[in-house]
Amino acid sequence: MARGAAADSFTARMRKAVYRVRTALRRSAVDYFRGGGSDRIAFAGLLLTIPAITLGTIASPVWFSPVALVLPIVAGGLLLRPASLIGLYATAAGALIVESIVLGPYSEGPARVTPGTVLVVAACGFFGLLIAQFRARVGVPWRRGGTMLFDLRERIRVQSALPRLPQGWHREMALRPAGGQSFSGDFVVAARTNGGRTLEVVLTDVSGKGMDAASRALLLSGAFGGLLGSLPPHGFLPAANGYLLRQDWDEGFATSIHLVLDLESGDYELLSAGHLPALQLHAGSGRWEEKAAEGPLLGIYDGAQFDPVKGTLRPGDVLMLFTDGLVEASGRDISEGIDRLTGEADLYVGPGFEGAAWHLIEAVAKDVNDDRALLLLCRRP
């Protein structure tokens, strides 16, 4: 019994030790992937590759070129911190010296260390060090940078999602950034307020386009999402204007249109901050009407006034909000762009505007180098 108990005790201790080692390795790997762990493991691994490459080059220089030392150098630029990178570079330089001594002068035959080899390795090391210093200054390692950008894009997409509407209403939105990028200077925030009876939607176009405006759009979308529903409808644009002024950006203006829609009666108010007018399709006449509210751009001056325009969406009516990327083009008046947009939208009156937002952007502004956003609200017959 004593011998069996001792064996069980030894086995239990070994299992605990293996578990602790496995947990420590897993935690260090996760921390390293997130950018918060030490780079000692990567540094040690890359250091070991340098003598392996050096031995291969000495043994068979035809198959293992001296230029192969750029492989751990490039990997080090992506994985290591600047201080560790200097140590790696010093080791690679020593390896080049050893190879040149063992293989002999480059003038005696091919597959030797030439001045070109030294220049290529040095150039790769220089650019790797620049990348490592940039990562260290930004504080976002390459392993986490792509994940962070993906997460930001998904947050913008989720925040721009329109809330579910009651039966009898249809809504959809399409957003197309400039140049096929993932980030846009146009964004939407929306919420149902007043116990779910009221739909509030804000469509904003930040100055600039694509990645240049994306960082400001991300900041504003979070701020506007917090303001929406927390203030009376008429207080939203003045508060947004004040927030933009406090940022004191060099290029800090934006246009915005705020829709306040009663989902029971169909009555609505539009408040605009220098934005293009909305378009309403009247089902009875089949005509599109411009609904233009008065108000200055956001972020221009304090104390701005925003005067609403009112309307009603009856069964069969459609309300369309959009940004200037859909209708504005060099050498063409905006009214011509609006006419083209409404002409294409007429094709969807019969089908009921299902999937129309994406197709309208494809039809009128497919190759436009500007951010484009389109929002459709339909009251079903």
Salt bridges, closest charged atoms under 4 A:
ASP39 OD1 - ARG81 NH1 3.83
ASP151 OD2 - ARG155 NE 2.89
GLU154 OE2 - ARG153 NH2 3.63
GLU154 OE1 - ARG157 NH2 2.94
GLU172 OE1 - HIS170 NE2 2.78
GLU200 OE1 - HIS258 NE2 2.88
ASP262 OD2 - ARG197 NH2 2.89
GLU264 OE1 - ARG197 NH1 3.46
GLU269 OE1 - HIS234 NE2 2.73
GLU269 OE2 - LYS310 NZ 3.64
GLU289 OE1 - HIS282 NE2 2.56
GLU289 OE2 - LYS291 NZ 3.72
GLU354 OE2 - HIS170 ND1 3.79
GLU354 OE2 - ARG380 NH2 3.12
GLU362 OE2 - ARG176 NH1 2.89
